[in-house]
Amino acid sequence: MGVKIVCPKCGAEGFFSLRDPGYSGPYKCWKCREYYNLIIENDMIKSLQPFSPEQLKQQQEYEALKTKMRGGGQPPK
């Protein structure tokens, strides 16, 4: 199943694929790269709110850690 999401900031249409009819967690716009808290229930968007500055910092740290763990850090000098 999937849900079409329209970014409140830039208006870009995105698509969020789901295996279950519900989801609660981060969503990042593919165009403007803004992060949102997304809540989907019964294959319908219930909430799409921008991250607070604290949440954004935590998400960016998490993404950086994921990249580092995959070996996507800086090349050796």
N, C-alpha and C positions, 0 to 999 in steps of 0.2 A: 504494500500500500504506500501511497505517497501523498504529500500535502504541498500545495503551491503556497509560497510565502512571498509577500510583497514587502520589501524593505521600507520601513517608515522614513528613513533618512534620504535615500536616493531613488526610491521607487523601482529598483530592479526586481525582476521576478526570479525567484529561486525555487528549487524543488527539494523537498526533504523526504527521503525514502524511509519508510518504517516497516519493521517486521511485526510490531505489535500496534494496537490501536491507540496507544498512549506513549507520551514522552515528556520528560521534564529535564531541561538542561540547556547548555549553551548552543547558540546558533550564530554563525558568522556569515554576513552578507558576502557573496562572491565578488561583488563589484566595489563597494566602498570599504569593505573589511571591518565594518562596525560589528561589535559583539552584542548579542541580545540573550536574555533569559526567555526561553521558549517553553510553553506548556501546551501540549496537544492531548486532548481527551476524545475518545471515540472518533479518531481521524479528523478532528476539527481543532483549529487553533483557538485556545482559550485565552492565551496571554503571550505577548511579544513585547518585552520591555527592555530598554537599553541597560547595559551593565552600569553599576555604580563605579566610581573611580577605583574603589578597593577591589571589586569583583574583576574589573578589567585588568588590574595589576596581577591578581592571582592567576587569571586565565593566560596572560602573556607569559608569566613564569612557568606555568604548566606546559604551554606550547614549546617554550625554549628547552625545557627539560626533555620533552618527547623528541625533539629534533636532535638533541645531544645524545640521547640513548640510542637513536637510530644511526648514529655516526654522521650526522649532518652538520657537525660543528665546523670550525675553521680548519682548513687543510694544514698539515704539518709544515713547518718552516724549515 
